[in-house]
Amino acid sequence: MQQFIVTPEVRFLHVVTEPSLRLAVLEHISAGEQHSDNHAPFFVLETPTWDGEGEWSGRAEELRADYEELRAVLAQDVRGVSLPAIWKAPSGARELTRFCLELSEMLRRLSVSPFDGAVLVLAPVEVREPERWVSELKTLLALEELRKARLMVVEVDGSHSEALAVALAQEALRVDARPDEGQLREDMATMLAGMAAAPAGVTGAQVVGAAGPRGVSPPAKKTQARLSGEQRESLARELKMAPALFDPSFQQALRLKVFAAAHAMREGKSTEAIKGQREARDLCLDAGLNREAVILELVLGGYVLQAKQAPLALEVFCDARKRAEAHELAELAVQAQLSAASTLLMLQRFESAALAYAEAGKLGLVASQPLLAIEGYRMCGQVLARAGNVAEATAAWRKALEVTRSATADERTASSAPEVARQLAALCRKHGLKAQAESLEAQAVALEEPPLRQTQGA
């Protein structure tokens, strides 16, 4: 990041990572905006690359919203830094053409001190058409009027833009932010061996296989004497908790099974992973840890699904929902239903999947889980739309948007509601409902309500 900021001739930074690290990478990039040598505001645009419909228009809306946000923050700046009013959206222009026009207008407004251009962080959650995506990036970089816009591209589903970065030579930097799988597997195997060899009753880092004296249990602390079985039972009754939570031996056995199952799955030993995860779940069931058992059962379903046993995974998720409902674990019941719906979608049982997603939406409402309810209705609408059931899809998406009324501002921002609004807007445009589409696009921007940008340093 520092090299990119202090080397203005570098116009393109290509970062490839994996989904689990995407947020961490974006946070690290965003922190670079505060570098003392940086004079270009960062604009993080996350619209996915799917089928060419609404992509660059969606990014244009993100750009406009971010500019307005920056302008509002600067209006409160005691140093008197200000930006001109936002430009009028170009009429008639669509997709990449519209985006380029809007970016050009924004760069013109960012030509005042202390600013020097802009940095676009293009971080699509998915790239379905890599060739078109790279071609569009080339267009952005080739236009002379956009020269003051430097690009960072973060990709999590493949190194699609690597060849472009190579071709740009000195004008590009490349970062591979993917973990070394071989080293991760080796580290996990070492940790598991240490955990298995650790003496009973160990504490601290030795619990997870770190260094410690072998065959020696640590002395009991004066203020924390080891509890007998009867004392554990008594304390558990008093606190209304399962006795197993106070038993170090149980905790160590459970931890070892969970980590060993995860390691086996990473190694491609799905049968071993499924067996170990099922045993971990059963340990919790026998100990009366019902919430933990359902959580482990959801992970178990994921392992079964990865092992290409979708029908069996569907059974696991359905059992998890029943168990969650039996113990009044409403949130986990919704998660189990969403997992079952995803499995039905994988099995190409589209009608059943749509119904299952709708059921997840209803469960989410009852459980006061607006994030999950919105996701259920969003996916229901998406499945219906793909099947050509436009009216039903529209109804599902409208239900998702209705749920936002009962959600907090943070929940709305974290939810997929903005995506719902944009999907519905695209459907309206397709059927010539321009006013409705524009209203929904504005609603999408309002729903995102990004956190306030830190004031740009001079």
C-alpha positions as CSV (number, residue, x, y, z in Angstrom):
1,M,0.0,0.0,0.0
2,Q,2.8,2.4,0.9
3,Q,4.6,1.7,-2.3
4,F,1.4,2.3,-4.3
5,I,0.8,5.6,-2.5
6,V,4.3,7.1,-2.9
7,T,4.7,5.9,-6.5
8,P,2.2,8.0,-8.5
9,E,3.3,6.5,-11.9
10,V,1.8,3.2,-10.7
11,R,-1.8,3.3,-12.0
12,F,-2.9,-0.3,-11.2
13,L,-2.7,-2.4,-8.1
14,H,-3.9,-6.0,-8.5
15,V,-4.7,-7.9,-5.3
16,V,-5.8,-11.6,-5.3
17,T,-7.0,-13.1,-2.1
18,E,-9.6,-15.6,-0.9
19,P,-13.2,-14.9,0.3
20,S,-12.3,-15.5,4.0
21,L,-9.7,-12.7,3.9
22,R,-11.6,-10.3,1.6
23,L,-12.8,-8.0,4.5
24,A,-9.4,-7.9,6.1
25,V,-7.8,-7.0,2.8
26,L,-10.3,-4.2,2.1
27,E,-9.8,-2.8,5.7
28,H,-6.1,-2.8,5.1
29,I,-6.5,-1.0,1.8
30,S,-8.9,1.5,3.3
31,A,-6.5,2.4,6.1
32,G,-4.0,3.4,3.3
33,E,-6.2,6.4,2.6
34,Q,-5.0,8.0,5.8
35,H,-1.3,7.8,4.7
36,S,0.4,11.2,5.1
37,D,1.5,11.2,1.5
38,N,-1.9,10.4,0.1
39,H,-4.0,13.2,-1.5
40,A,-6.6,11.1,-3.3
41,P,-9.8,9.9,-1.7
42,F,-10.5,6.2,-1.9
43,F,-13.8,4.9,-3.3
44,V,-14.6,1.3,-2.6
45,L,-17.0,-0.2,-5.2
46,E,-18.3,-3.7,-4.5
47,T,-20.9,-4.3,-7.2
48,P,-20.4,-7.8,-8.5
49,T,-19.6,-8.7,-12.1
50,W,-22.4,-11.0,-13.2
51,D,-24.3,-10.8,-16.5
52,G,-23.5,-7.2,-17.7
53,E,-26.9,-5.8,-16.6
54,G,-26.7,-3.0,-14.1
55,E,-23.0,-3.6,-13.1
56,W,-21.3,-0.3,-14.1
57,S,-24.5,1.6,-13.5
58,G,-24.5,0.2,-10.0
59,R,-20.9,1.3,-9.5
60,A,-21.8,4.7,-10.8
61,E,-24.5,4.9,-8.1
62,E,-21.9,3.8,-5.5
63,L,-19.5,6.5,-6.8
64,R,-22.2,9.2,-6.5
65,A,-23.1,8.2,-3.0
66,D,-19.4,8.1,-1.9
67,Y,-18.8,11.6,-3.4
68,E,-21.8,13.0,-1.6
69,E,-20.6,11.5,1.6
70,L,-17.1,12.9,1.2
71,R,-18.6,16.3,0.4
72,A,-20.8,16.2,3.5
73,V,-17.9,15.4,5.8
74,L,-15.8,18.1,4.3
75,A,-18.6,20.6,4.8
76,Q,-17.9,20.2,8.6
77,D,-14.1,20.5,8.2
78,V,-12.8,23.4,10.2
79,R,-10.0,23.9,7.6
80,G,-12.5,25.1,5.1
81,V,-11.9,22.4,2.5
82,S,-15.0,22.0,0.3
83,L,-16.1,20.3,-2.9
84,P,-18.5,21.5,-5.6
85,A,-22.1,20.1,-5.8
86,I,-22.6,16.7,-7.4
87,W,-23.0,16.5,-11.1
88,K,-26.2,15.7,-12.9
89,A,-26.4,12.0,-13.9
90,P,-25.9,11.7,-17.7
91,S,-29.1,10.9,-19.6
92,G,-29.2,8.1,-22.1
93,A,-25.7,6.7,-21.3
94,R,-25.6,3.2,-19.8
95,E,-23.2,0.9,-18.1
96,L,-19.5,1.5,-18.7
97,T,-20.1,4.6,-20.8
98,R,-22.2,6.1,-18.0
99,F,-19.6,5.2,-15.4
100,C,-16.8,6.8,-17.4
101,L,-18.8,10.0,-17.8
102,E,-19.6,10.2,-14.1
103,L,-16.0,9.4,-13.1
104,S,-14.7,12.1,-15.4
105,E,-17.1,14.6,-13.8
106,M,-16.0,13.6,-10.3
107,L,-12.3,13.9,-11.2
108,R,-13.0,17.4,-12.4
109,R,-14.4,18.3,-9.0
110,L,-11.4,16.6,-7.2
111,S,-8.9,18.8,-9.0
112,V,-9.0,21.4,-6.2
113,S,-6.4,21.5,-3.4
114,P,-5.6,19.4,-1.3
115,F,-6.9,16.6,-3.7
116,D,-5.0,15.0,-6.5
117,G,-7.3,12.6,-8.3
118,A,-9.0,9.5,-6.9
119,V,-8.3,5.9,-6.1
120,L,-11.0,3.4,-7.2
121,V,-11.0,0.2,-5.2
122,L,-12.9,-2.2,-7.5
123,A,-13.8,-5.2,-5.3
124,P,-16.6,-7.3,-6.9
125,V,-17.7,-10.1,-4.7
126,E,-17.8,-12.3,-7.8
127,V,-16.5,-12.2,-11.4
128,R,-18.6,-14.4,-13.7
129,E,-17.3,-13.1,-17.0
130,P,-13.5,-12.6,-16.6
131,E,-12.8,-11.7,-20.2
132,R,-15.3,-8.9,-20.3
133,W,-14.3,-7.7,-16.9
134,V,-10.6,-7.4,-17.9
135,S,-11.6,-5.7,-21.2
136,E,-13.6,-3.1,-19.3
137,L,-10.7,-2.5,-16.9
138,K,-8.4,-1.9,-19.9
139,T,-10.9,0.7,-21.2
140,L,-10.8,2.6,-17.9
141,L,-7.0,2.6,-17.9
142,A,-6.8,3.7,-21.6
143,L,-9.0,6.8,-21.4
144,E,-6.8,9.9,-21.1
145,E,-9.6,11.9,-19.3
146,L,-9.5,9.3,-16.5
147,R,-5.8,9.5,-16.1
148,K,-6.1,10.9,-12.6
149,A,-8.1,7.8,-11.5
150,R,-5.8,5.1,-10.2
151,L,-7.2,1.5,-9.8
152,M,-7.0,-1.1,-7.2
153,V,-8.7,-4.4,-8.1
154,V,-9.4,-7.0,-5.4
155,E,-10.4,-10.4,-6.7
156,V,-11.4,-13.4,-4.5
157,D,-12.4,-16.0,-7.1
158,G,-9.4,-16.1,-9.3
159,S,-6.5,-14.0,-10.5
160,H,-8.5,-12.7,-13.5
161,S,-6.6,-9.4,-14.0
162,E,-3.0,-10.8,-13.5
163,A,-2.2,-10.7,-17.2
164,L,-3.3,-7.1,-17.4
165,A,-1.0,-6.2,-14.5
166,V,1.9,-7.9,-16.1
167,A,1.2,-6.1,-19.4
168,L,1.2,-2.7,-17.6
169,A,4.8,-3.5,-16.4
170,Q,6.1,-0.5,-14.4
171,E,2.6,1.0,-14.1
172,A,1.3,-1.9,-12.1
173,L,1.9,-3.7,-8.8
174,R,0.8,-7.2,-7.9
175,V,0.0,-8.7,-4.5
176,D,-0.9,-12.3,-3.8
177,A,-2.7,-12.2,-0.4
178,R,-3.7,-15.9,-0.4
179,P,-2.4,-18.1,2.4
180,D,0.1,-20.9,1.7
181,E,-2.2,-24.0,1.9
182,G,0.7,-26.4,2.4
183,Q,2.0,-24.3,5.3
184,L,-1.4,-24.1,6.8
185,R,-1.9,-27.8,6.7
186,E,1.5,-28.4,8.3
187,D,0.8,-25.9,11.1
188,M,-2.6,-27.5,11.8
189,A,-1.1,-31.0,11.9
190,T,1.6,-29.8,14.4
191,M,-1.1,-28.1,16.5
192,L,-3.3,-31.2,16.6
193,A,-0.4,-33.4,17.6
194,G,0.4,-31.0,20.4
195,M,-3.2,-30.9,21.6
196,A,-3.4,-34.7,21.6
197,A,-0.2,-35.0,23.6
198,A,-1.1,-32.3,26.1
199,P,-1.6,-33.6,29.7
200,A,-5.1,-33.4,31.2
201,G,-6.0,-30.1,32.9
202,V,-3.5,-27.9,30.9
203,T,-4.3,-24.3,30.5
204,G,-3.2,-21.4,28.4
205,A,-1.5,-21.8,25.1
206,Q,-0.7,-25.5,25.8
207,V,-4.5,-26.2,25.4
208,V,-4.0,-25.7,21.6
209,G,-0.7,-27.6,21.3
210,A,1.7,-24.8,22.0
211,A,4.9,-25.2,24.1
212,G,4.7,-26.4,27.7
213,P,6.2,-29.0,29.9
214,R,5.2,-32.5,28.7
215,G,3.6,-34.8,31.2
216,V,3.3,-32.1,33.9
217,S,0.0,-30.6,34.9
218,P,0.1,-27.0,36.0
219,P,-0.4,-26.4,39.7
220,A,-3.9,-25.3,40.7
221,K,-4.2,-21.6,41.4
222,K,-5.0,-20.7,45.0
223,T,-7.9,-18.6,43.9
224,Q,-9.2,-21.1,41.4
225,A,-9.1,-24.6,42.9
226,R,-10.1,-27.4,40.6
227,L,-13.8,-28.4,41.0
228,S,-14.9,-31.8,41.9
229,G,-17.7,-33.5,39.9
230,E,-20.2,-32.7,42.6
231,Q,-19.1,-29.0,42.8
232,R,-19.4,-28.7,39.0
233,E,-23.0,-30.1,39.2
234,S,-23.8,-27.6,41.9
235,L,-22.3,-24.6,40.2
236,A,-24.0,-25.6,36.9
237,R,-27.4,-25.8,38.6
238,E,-26.8,-22.4,40.2
239,L,-25.8,-20.7,36.9
240,K,-28.3,-22.7,34.8
241,M,-25.5,-24.0,32.6
242,A,-24.4,-27.5,31.5
243,P,-21.8,-29.1,33.9
244,A,-19.6,-30.0,30.9
245,L,-18.8,-26.3,30.5
246,F,-16.8,-26.6,33.8
247,D,-15.0,-29.8,32.9
248,P,-11.6,-29.2,31.3
249,S,-11.3,-32.8,30.1
250,F,-14.6,-32.4,28.2
251,Q,-13.5,-29.1,26.7
252,Q,-10.2,-30.5,25.6
253,A,-11.8,-33.6,24.0
254,L,-14.4,-31.5,22.1
255,R,-11.8,-29.0,20.9
256,L,-9.6,-31.8,19.6
257,K,-12.4,-33.4,17.6
258,V,-13.5,-30.1,16.1
259,F,-10.0,-29.1,15.0
260,A,-9.2,-32.6,13.8
261,A,-12.4,-32.7,11.6
262,A,-11.6,-29.3,10.1
263,H,-8.0,-30.5,9.3
264,A,-9.3,-33.7,7.8
265,M,-11.7,-31.7,5.5
266,R,-8.8,-29.4,4.4
267,E,-6.8,-32.5,3.6
268,G,-9.6,-33.9,1.4
269,K,-10.4,-36.7,3.8
270,S,-14.1,-36.0,3.9
271,T,-15.2,-39.4,5.3
272,E,-12.9,-38.8,8.3
273,A,-14.0,-35.2,8.7
274,I,-17.7,-36.1,8.7
275,K,-17.1,-38.9,11.2
276,G,-15.2,-36.6,13.5
277,Q,-17.6,-33.7,13.3
278,R,-20.6,-36.1,14.0
279,E,-18.8,-37.3,17.1
280,A,-18.2,-33.7,18.2
281,R,-21.9,-33.0,17.8
282,D,-22.8,-36.1,19.7
283,L,-20.5,-35.1,22.6
284,C,-22.4,-31.9,22.9
285,L,-25.8,-33.7,22.8
286,D,-24.7,-36.1,25.5
287,A,-23.5,-33.1,27.6
288,G,-26.8,-31.2,27.2
289,L,-25.1,-28.4,25.1
290,N,-28.0,-28.1,22.7
291,R,-27.0,-24.8,21.1
292,E,-23.4,-26.0,20.5
293,A,-24.8,-29.2,19.1
294,V,-26.9,-27.4,16.5
295,I,-23.9,-25.2,15.5
296,L,-21.7,-28.2,15.0
297,E,-24.5,-29.9,13.1
298,L,-24.7,-27.0,10.7
299,V,-20.9,-27.4,10.1
300,L,-21.5,-31.1,9.6
301,G,-24.0,-30.4,6.9
302,G,-21.4,-28.2,5.2
303,Y,-18.8,-31.0,5.3
304,V,-21.4,-33.5,3.8
305,L,-22.2,-31.0,1.1
306,Q,-18.5,-30.5,0.2
307,A,-18.2,-34.3,0.0
308,K,-20.8,-34.1,-2.8
309,Q,-23.5,-35.8,-0.8
310,A,-26.2,-33.2,-1.3
311,P,-29.2,-35.4,-0.5
312,L,-27.6,-36.4,2.8
313,A,-26.6,-32.8,3.6
314,L,-30.3,-31.8,3.1
315,E,-31.3,-34.4,5.8
316,V,-28.6,-33.0,8.2
317,F,-29.8,-29.4,7.7
318,C,-33.5,-30.4,8.2
319,D,-32.5,-32.3,11.4
320,A,-30.6,-29.2,12.6
321,R,-33.7,-27.1,12.1
322,K,-35.9,-29.5,14.0
323,R,-33.3,-29.7,16.9
324,A,-33.0,-25.9,17.0
325,E,-36.8,-25.4,17.1
326,A,-37.1,-28.1,19.8
327,H,-34.8,-26.1,22.0
328,E,-36.2,-22.7,21.0
329,L,-33.0,-21.6,19.2
330,A,-34.8,-19.5,16.6
331,E,-31.8,-17.9,15.0
332,L,-30.1,-21.2,14.4
333,A,-33.4,-22.6,13.0
334,V,-33.4,-19.9,10.3
335,Q,-29.7,-20.6,9.5
336,A,-30.5,-24.3,9.1
337,Q,-33.5,-23.5,6.8
338,L,-31.3,-21.2,4.6
339,S,-28.7,-24.0,4.4
340,A,-31.5,-26.5,3.4
341,A,-32.7,-24.0,0.7
342,S,-29.2,-23.6,-0.7
343,T,-28.9,-27.4,-0.9
344,L,-32.1,-27.7,-2.8
345,L,-30.8,-25.1,-5.2
346,M,-27.7,-27.1,-5.7
347,L,-29.9,-30.2,-6.4
348,Q,-31.6,-28.0,-9.0
349,R,-34.9,-28.5,-7.3
350,F,-35.8,-24.9,-8.0
351,E,-39.4,-24.8,-7.0
352,S,-38.6,-26.4,-3.7
353,A,-35.7,-24.1,-3.2
354,A,-37.8,-21.0,-3.7
355,L,-40.4,-22.2,-1.2
356,A,-37.6,-23.1,1.3
357,Y,-36.1,-19.6,1.0
358,A,-39.5,-18.0,1.5
359,E,-39.9,-20.2,4.6
360,A,-36.5,-18.9,5.8
361,G,-37.8,-15.4,5.3
362,K,-40.8,-16.1,7.4
363,L,-38.8,-17.7,10.1
364,G,-36.4,-14.8,10.2
365,L,-39.3,-12.4,10.8
366,V,-40.7,-14.5,13.6
367,A,-37.2,-14.8,15.2
368,S,-36.6,-11.0,14.9
369,Q,-33.6,-11.7,12.7
370,P,-34.1,-9.1,9.9
371,L,-30.7,-9.9,8.2
372,L,-31.7,-13.5,7.8
373,A,-35.2,-12.7,6.8
374,I,-34.0,-10.3,4.1
375,E,-31.6,-12.9,2.7
376,G,-34.3,-15.6,2.6
377,Y,-36.7,-13.4,0.6
378,R,-33.9,-12.1,-1.6
379,M,-32.8,-15.6,-2.6
380,C,-36.4,-16.6,-3.1
381,G,-36.9,-13.8,-5.5
382,Q,-33.6,-14.6,-7.3
383,V,-34.6,-18.2,-7.8
384,L,-38.1,-17.2,-9.1
385,A,-36.7,-14.6,-11.4
386,R,-34.3,-17.1,-13.0
387,A,-37.3,-19.4,-13.6
388,G,-39.1,-16.5,-15.3
389,N,-41.7,-16.0,-12.6
390,V,-41.4,-12.3,-12.6
391,A,-44.5,-11.4,-10.6
392,E,-43.6,-13.9,-7.8
393,A,-40.0,-12.7,-7.8
394,T,-41.2,-9.1,-7.5
395,A,-43.4,-10.0,-4.5
396,A,-40.5,-11.8,-2.8
397,W,-38.2,-8.9,-3.2
398,R,-40.8,-6.4,-2.0
399,K,-41.2,-8.5,1.1
400,A,-37.4,-8.3,1.6
401,L,-37.5,-4.5,1.4
402,E,-40.4,-4.4,3.8
403,V,-38.3,-6.1,6.4
404,T,-35.9,-3.2,6.4
405,R,-38.5,-1.1,8.2
406,S,-38.0,-3.2,11.3
407,A,-34.2,-3.3,11.0
408,T,-31.7,-1.0,12.6
409,A,-29.4,1.2,10.5
410,D,-26.5,-1.1,11.1
411,E,-28.6,-4.1,10.1
412,R,-29.7,-2.5,6.9
413,T,-26.1,-1.6,5.9
414,A,-24.9,-5.2,6.6
415,S,-27.8,-6.8,4.9
416,S,-28.3,-7.7,1.2
417,A,-31.3,-5.2,1.0
418,P,-29.4,-2.8,-1.3
419,E,-28.8,-5.7,-3.7
420,V,-32.5,-6.5,-3.5
421,A,-33.4,-2.9,-4.4
422,R,-31.0,-3.0,-7.4
423,Q,-32.3,-6.3,-8.6
424,L,-35.9,-5.0,-8.5
425,A,-34.8,-1.8,-10.2
426,A,-33.2,-3.8,-13.0
427,L,-36.5,-5.7,-13.4
428,C,-38.4,-2.4,-13.6
429,R,-36.1,-1.0,-16.2
430,K,-36.5,-4.1,-18.3
431,H,-40.2,-3.6,-18.4
432,G,-40.0,0.2,-19.1
433,L,-40.8,1.3,-15.5
434,K,-38.2,4.1,-15.4
435,A,-39.6,6.1,-12.5
436,Q,-39.9,3.0,-10.3
437,A,-36.4,1.9,-11.2
438,E,-34.9,5.2,-10.3
439,S,-36.8,5.3,-7.0
440,L,-35.5,1.8,-6.2
441,E,-31.9,2.7,-7.1
442,A,-32.1,5.7,-4.8
443,Q,-33.5,3.4,-2.1
444,A,-30.5,1.1,-2.6
445,V,-28.1,4.0,-2.0
446,A,-30.0,5.1,1.1
447,L,-30.0,1.5,2.5
448,E,-26.3,1.2,2.3
449,E,-25.7,4.2,4.6
450,P,-21.9,3.6,4.7
451,P,-20.0,4.7,7.8
452,L,-18.7,8.3,7.8
453,R,-15.5,8.7,5.9
454,Q,-12.6,10.1,7.9
455,T,-11.8,13.6,6.9
456,Q,-9.2,13.6,4.1
457,G,-5.8,14.8,5.3
458,A,-4.1,17.7,3.5
